[in-house]
Amino acid sequence: MYFTGMRTGTAHLPLHGGKAPAWLFARMVRLAREIMSHLAAEHAPDEILRRLSDPFWFQALGCVLGFDWHSSGLTTTTCGAVKEGIKGIESELGIFACGGKGGTSRKTPGEIEAAFEHTLAGDPAPLVYASRLSAKVDSACVQDGYQLYHHAFFFSRSGKWCVVQQGMSDATRMARRYHWLGEGVTCFVDEPHAAVCCDSRQETMNLVASESHDSREHSAELAARHGEETLEAYRRLPHLELPRRHPVCVRDIDPRNLKKILLKTYESAPRNFEELLGIRGVGPRALRALALVSELIYGSTASTRDPARFSFAHGGKDGIPYPVDRDTYEHTIESLRRALDRSRVDRSEKTRAFNRMQRLLD
């Protein structure tokens, strides 16, 4: 494992067939509601974001809810249960959930804007931007063979946010989960992931690694330059045999496609790599081509550093380590609900007592 700073990062999960049965998912929603309510009662909403952004805590949450301890479906089902669980009490908890799996992920900007329209004050644009850029970094800048298919965006009333998103590899039949915590992101394109948690690593073109700084700078410079200048410099290069350390090679560059990319980026004139990444239509292939051309012309290489169990509470849907115990599950939900009700009563009694004391002192 590799850690820097807070424990947020990635997790490798195998793909499993099937989905949570309706009877289990309904209970997962209820239990998630009680857990989120307890967290909100005991901690500030921003602490909930920190926990969701921790891949180990998130994995434990999914297992406590009763899903398979190492299934890729844990990510999508847990996020869905939390989103459904807090529906209608977002304002009370101070936490909001958007996005999801497949087509639902593309509704994230609209759901963020709807929350501001109906509940919150302020400008949703920074949160929409964070959602869009975090997804684009993990799909276009971290080229590890995983295609994003799930994007969940959580945010608090104060504007803090976290992301839990997942990609799938058809080649390995594995899923990879990416966690972001907004308060730890000082730059979207320079080490935005604070840590990595995964079972294996692989060759990856990682344009957001710190070692890729020069590659990012030169890619943005090339993108803002007139296309013919770059193409002419590329044509003058001698034939090169590049080292086999990099999932990018000369055959990835078709001068005709490169010209189209450069025409598009020249019109937008990005001032830096983050602005280049933000241009619509600039995806993995465009960034891969620009990174390789910048390496051929300037010698600036992109990094190949890959930025990448608690199942005994209620069992798992596949019967591992044992079938879900419905009675115990119901007891847990009811116990949490009663404890939360008591804590609210105790807290209100304490508040009234302090108020009476203050009146006596006055």
C-alpha positions, 0 to 999 in steps of 0.5 A, spaced: 500 500 500 502 507 498 499 512 503 500 520 503 496 524 507 489 522 508 487 515 507 483 516 500 485 513 494 483 507 490 481 500 491 481 494 487 474 490 487 472 483 482 466 484 478 460 479 481 454 478 477 447 479 480 444 485 485 442 486 491 435 483 492 429 488 494 428 485 501 436 487 502 436 493 499 430 496 502 433 494 509 440 497 507 437 504 505 433 504 512 440 502 516 444 507 511 439 512 514 440 511 521 448 511 520 448 517 517 443 520 522 448 518 527 454 521 524 450 527 523 448 528 530 455 526 533 459 530 528 459 536 523 457 534 516 464 535 513 466 529 517 461 524 514 465 527 507 471 525 510 469 518 512 466 517 505 472 519 502 476 513 506 476 507 502 477 503 508 471 506 512 467 506 505 468 498 504 466 497 512 460 501 511 458 497 505 459 490 509 456 493 515 450 494 510 450 487 508 453 487 501 459 482 499 465 484 502 469 484 496 464 485 490 464 491 485 457 492 486 458 494 494 460 501 491 454 502 487 449 499 492 452 502 498 452 509 494 445 508 492 443 506 499 446 512 502 443 517 497 436 513 498 437 513 505 438 521 506 432 523 501 428 528 504 432 529 510 438 532 507 437 539 510 436 536 517 443 532 516 447 538 512 449 533 507 447 532 500 448 526 495 448 526 487 449 522 481 450 514 481 451 508 476 451 509 468 446 514 466 444 517 473 452 519 473 450 524 468 445 527 472 450 529 477 450 537 475 443 537 474 442 534 481 447 539 484 443 545 481 437 543 483 439 542 491 441 549 490 435 551 487 430 548 492 434 548 499 441 552 498 443 559 497 449 560 493 453 558 486 453 551 485 458 552 479 464 550 483 461 544 485 459 542 478 466 544 476 469 539 481 464 533 479 466 534 472 473 535 473 474 529 478 471 524 473 475 527 467 481 526 471 480 519 473 477 517 465 482 521 461 488 523 466 489 516 469 489 512 463 489 505 467 485 501 463 478 502 467 472 506 464 468 510 469 461 507 470 459 510 476 460 517 479 457 519 486 458 526 489 457 528 496 457 535 498 455 539 505 451 545 506 458 549 507 460 547 500 465 541 502 465 535 497 467 528 496 467 523 490 466 516 490 467 513 483 468 507 480 471 504 473 471 497 470 476 493 466 473 489 461 480 485 460 481 483 467 474 483 469 476 488 475 473 494 478 477 500 481 474 505 485 477 512 486 476 517 492 476 524 492 476 529 498 475 536 496 478 539 502 485 535 500 485 538 493 489 544 492 490 542 484 485 538 480 491 536 476 497 535 481 496 529 486 489 530 487 488 523 490 491 523 497 493 516 497 492 509 494 489 502 497 489 496 492 491 489 491 496 490 485 499 495 480 500 496 473 503 500 468 499 507 467 500 513 464 498 518 470 498 525 468 496 528 475 502 525 478 507 530 480 513 527 476 508 529 470 509 536 471 513 538 465 509 533 461 503 537 463 506 544 462 508 542 455 502 539 453 498 545 454 503 549 451 503 545 445 495 545 445 495 553 445 500 553 439 498 554 432 497 546 430 502 547 423 508 549 428 507 543 432 506 538 426 512 541 422 516 540 429 513 533 429 515 531 422 522 533 423 523 528 428 528 523 426 525 516 427 526 513 434 525 507 438 522 509 445 523 505 451 518 500 453 516 503 459 510 507 457 503 505 455 504 510 449 507 509 443 508 513 436 503 509 433 498 512 437 499 518 433 496 519 427 498 526 424 491 527 421 488 526 428 493 530 431 491 536 427 484 536 429 486 536 436 490 542 435 485 546 431 480 545 437 485 546 442 488 552 439 481 556 438 480 555 446 488 557 447 488 553 454 493 557 459 495 551 463 493 543 463 487 544 467 484 548 462 486 544 457 483 538 461 476 542 461 475 543 454 470 539 452 472 533 447 479 533 449 479 526 452 484 520 453 486 519 446 487 527 445 491 527 452 495 521 450 497 524 443 499 531 446 503 527 452 507 523 447 509 529 442 511 533 448 516 527 450 518 527 443 519 534 442 521 536 449 523 530 452 518 531 458 516 524 460 509 522 463 509 518 469 507 511 469 506 511 477 499 507 478 495 511 483 492 505 486 474 487 511 469 488 515 463 483 513 461 479 519 456 484 522 450 482 518 453 477 513 453 478 505 448 477 500 451 471 497 452 467 503 459 469 505 461 469 511 454 467 512 447 469 509 444 476 511 441 475 518 434 479 517 432 479 525 439 481 527 439 487 521 432 489 523 434 489 531 440 494 529 436 499 525 431 499 531 437 500 536 440 505 532 433 509 531 432 508 539 439 511 540 438 517 536 431 518 539 434 518 546 440 522 544 436 528 541 432 528 547 438 528 552 441 534 547 434 538 548 434 537 555 441 539 556 439 545 552 433 547 556 437 546 563 443 550 560 438 556 558 435 555 565 441 556 568 443 562 564 436 565 566 438 564 573 445 567 572 442 573 569 
